[in-house]
Amino acid sequence: MAPTFTNDYRHFAVTKGHGTKGLSDLQLDSLPEQYIQPVEERLDMTKVLKEESIPVIDMSNLDDPNVADQIVAAAEKWGFFQIVNHGVPVEVLENVQEATRRFFALPVEEKIMFTQDKSPTNSVRLTTSFLPKVDKVLEWKDYLSILVSDEKSSEFWPSACKHEVMEYVEKSKLVMKRLLKALMQGLNVDMESKESLIMGSTRINLNYYPVCPNPELAIGVGRHSDVSSLTFLLQDNVGGLFIRKMETDTWISVPPLKGAIVINIGDALQILSNGKYKSAEHCVAANGSNNRISVPIFVNPRPEEIIGPLPEVLKNGEKPIYKQVLYSDYVKHFYRKSHDGKNTLEFAKI
């Protein structure tokens, strides 16, 4: 049953656990006021560059040094690129997308068992918006977030997606390691000695962006950069991901490519590289005609790691831009506030 007053929409979506999918299913005539973004936070389509796109890198021949050079160049200039011929089987990608749709199609009574108050484990949580207790204006998105620690951790994952999520993570690990190895070589850093620092923990999100009334007034995800070392994103064919071009106040669409994975540099790697690699600000537009899903894997340092410019990066006398910070402190700072572009990086600056 639809909420009777506008003020009930937050309660319906957040407290009752219906999320934006529940609101979308009501087929509302207009966007609830809690989701109407201030003008400056809406995606201005007049500032989207049509003629530019991020690099697409063919990973079929990783022995070719040109491939590593392309990865490093993309990380330096864009902070975003797409990879094709990466080795993750197409059926694995299709299966995890289908599992995402299956989970969000579950009755709300089943899904709310994974909300923060009811989840059987701290490593699995279903939420809506970004931080519904903090966000003054809510984002038009629901997501299931899973911390992947080991095989046993999957015991409490939703059965609707457990197998497919585990398979996607497992099949992606080698590709993520190869990407990070190329990026470390670009810094003259030995990957083996830094593996636990750079890719010590993994989180995966299943993101669901339902059809939105008045999408031009809403935002799927507000502008932000990730706190990861690297993000490994599978998006469906709907589109809606935009990155901010670093030198100008313009946006570039990241078009869906069948079988491709979108890679972006996170804040942790920007800090470790002393700014050589850039974490790009990005956002997701709301859509008025299609449901959209995406499945990012976040490759992170372990919470107890200290991150700062790597000694190898500074050995030629380069001055550090960032201080040494406890990674868990950095992440906590990110989760204390609504999305606000790349402002989290100020926490680590000297």
N, C-alpha and C positions, 0 to 999 in steps of 0.2 A: 504494500500500500504506500502511495506517495506521501511524503511529509506534507503537512497542511500549511506550515508557515516557512517563509524563507529561512529563518533562523534555525530551522530543524535540519537543514541540509548538511551542515557540518556534523551534527550529531548522528545523522543517518549514515553518512559516508565514513566518518572516523570512528566514533564510539561504537556504533552498531556493527561496523565492519563491512558495510556494503561497498565501500570504496567508490571510485569514479565509475566502475563498471555498473554498480547498482544504480547510480544516477543516470548513466547513459541508457540503461534498460527502461527507465521511466519515460524515455522519449520526451524530455522537457522541451518546451517551446523556446526557452531562453536560458542562458547560462546563469546559475545561481551567483549572487553577488560575491560570495566568498571566493570565487574562482576568477573574478574579473581583475586582471592584472593592471597595475598603473601603466600609463602609456609608455613610459621609458623602459618597462620590462617586457613589453610585447615585441614579437619579432617583426621588425619593419621590413616588409618585402621589397620596398624600394631600395633598400641597402643590400640586397642579395645580388652578388655578381653572377651573371649567367655564363660568362665566357671563361671562367676559371674553374678548375677542379683539382683535387688533391692527387698526388701520384698513385698510380696502380703498378705494383711491383710483382713480377712473375718470379715465383720462388722455386720453379721446377729444377733449376740448376744452381744450387747453393755453393757449388765449388767455384763458380765464376765470381772472381773478386768484384766485378761490376755490380753484382746483386747486393753485396754488403755495402758497397759505396752508395748505392741508391737508397738503402735503408737509413744509413747515417745522414745522407743529405736531406731526406724527407723529415727525419727527426729534428734536424737543425733548423730547417726553413719553415716547416708546416706544423710539426708535432702530430700530424695525422697522415696516414696513407692506407691504401687497401692492398691486400695480398691475394693473389690467385695462384692456382696450382701449388697449394700449400701442403697438400697431403692429408688433410682431414677429410674423410670420405663424405660425399654429398649426402648419403643416407643418414649419417650421424647428424649433420646439420639440419636436415629435414625432420628427423625424429625429435630433436630437442625443441624445434619450433612447434611441432604438433603437440608435444607434451606441455609446452607453455600454454597453448590454447586450451588444452584439456584441463589443466589445473584451474585456469580462470573461469572455465565454464561450469565448475563444480557449484553446487548450491552453497549459499552463503553460510549455512550451518556447518558445512564441512570445512570451508576455507578459514572461518574465524578461529578454528582450533590451532591455527598457526600465527595468530596475532600475538603481539608482545606479551599480553597478559595471560594468554592461554597456551602458548607454544610449549611443548614438552622439553625444549632445549633452547639455550641462549643462542645457539648457532643457526637457528632457523626463525625468521620472522617475516610476517606478511604485514605490509603497511600501505598507506596511500599518501599521495603528495610526496614531499621529501621528509620533512620533520613536522608532522601535523600539529604537534604541541607547540611548535615554535613559529611555523609559517603563518604570517598574518593573512597572506593570500595563498590559497592552496593551489598546487600544481595538478594538472589533469592527467594523473598517472597512478596506477597501482603496481606494487612490485613485491615479489617474494625474494628475500635475500638469504643466501645459504653460505655459511663459512665451511669450507672444505678442509677438514683437518686430516682425516684418514678414512679408511674403508668403514670402520665402525661408526663413524659420525653419521653415516647415511641411514642408520637404524631409525632415526626420527624424521627423516625427510618424507614429504608427501608421496604416497605410493603412485599418485597420478603422473609423477614426473621423475621419480627417483632414479630409475635405471637409465633413462635417457640423459639426465644431467650428469650422472657419473661417467657415462660413456663419452659424452662431449668433452668433459674436463680431461679425462684420460687421453683421448685421441689428440687433444690440443697441446698437451704438455711439451712434446718434443718441438713443435713449431715455435712455441713461446720461448723455449730455451735457445733455439737457433737464432731467433730475432734478437734476444738479449745478448747472445754471444757476439753477434755482429756489432751491436751497439757498444758493447764493452771494448771490442777491438778498436772501434773508432776513438776510444779514450785511452788506448794503450793500457788497458786493464785486463788482467787474466780472469776470465769468467769463472773458472773452477774455484778460485779462492774467494769469490764474492757471491757465489750462487745462493747461499743461505741468507745473505743480506738482501739481495735484490729480489729473489723469488722465494722467500721463506714462508709465505702464507698466501692462500688463495680464497677469494670469495666470488660467488656467481650470483647474478641477479636474473630473475625472470621478470621482464618489464611488460606491462600491458597498458596500452593507450587506447581507450575505447572512443568510439565516435562522440564528438563533442558539439553541442549546440554553440553557435557563435565562436568558432575556433579562433577567429581573429582577435578575440578579447582575452583568450586564455593562453597558457603555455603548458606543453607537456612536461618538459623539464627546464627549469630556469638556467641562466648562463652560469657556468662553473667550469673548473678544471678538476680532473680526478686526482685523488691522493695516492694513487697506485704508482708502482714502477712502470707498469705497462698495462693497457686495457686491450682486451681481445674481444671485439664485438661482432656478433652476428645480428644483422638486421633483416627483416623480411622485405618484400618487394613494394611496400607502401611508400617508404621514404619519409623524410621529416627531420633528419639530422642535419644540423648546420654548425659550421665552425667559424669562429671569428678570425679574420685575417689579421695577423699580428701587427702590421705596420699601419693599418687603416681601420676606420670604424665601419667595416663592411663584413658581410657574411657570405659564406660559400656553402652551397648544398653538397652533401655527401650522397651521391645517387646510389641506390641499391644495384649491385652487380650480382647476378646469380652465381652462387658458389664462393663468393668473395668474403673475406673477413676484414673488418675495419680495425686498424691498429692505431691506438693513440698513446702518446707519452704522458705519464702522470707526473704530479708534482715531485714525488720521491726521486724520480730519475732526473728531473730538472735540478734538484738540489745536489744530488750525487755528482752530476756532471758539471756543477758550478755554472749552470745556465747555458751550457753548450747545446743541450737538448731542451726543447721547449714543450711544456704542457700547454696545449691550446684550449682556449675558452670555447665551450660549445653549448648548444641547447637543442631542445626537441620541440618542434611546432605541434600544436594540437591539430586534429584532422576532423573535418565535418562530414566525411562520407565513408571512411574506412577505419576499422579497428587496426591498430598496429602493434606488433610485438618486437622486442629485441632481447638478446641474451648476451650481456657482457660478462666476461671473466676478468676479474681484477687480480693481477699478480702483484703482490705487495711484499715489503720487508716484514719480518716478524715484529710483533708489537714491542718486544724488548730491545730491538736493535736501535743503535744510535745512528742517525743519518746526518750527513754533512758532506761537503765537497771531498771527493776521494783523494787520498794523498798523491796518487799517480797523476791526477789532473793538475795538482798544484805544484808538482815537483820542479817545473821550470820557472817558478817565481810568480805564477799567476796569483793574484790576490783573491781570497775567498769572498764570495758575495753572501754566502749563507753560513750560519753558525751550526754547531753540532746540536741536534735536538733528538729527544727520545721519540721514536716513531709513534708510539701510542699517544703521546701528548699532542703530536701534530694532528692525528686523526680525531682525537677528542675535540680539538679546536674547530675542525671542519664541521663536526656534528653538533656544535653549540649554536649554530646560526643558520639562517636560510641561505640558499644559494646566492652568492654575491660575486660572481666572476672569479678572478684569480686572487682575491684578497687574502685567502688562507696563506699564501706564500709569504705575506708580510710577517707572519708568525716566526718564520725561519730566517728572515733577513738579518744581517749584522747591523 
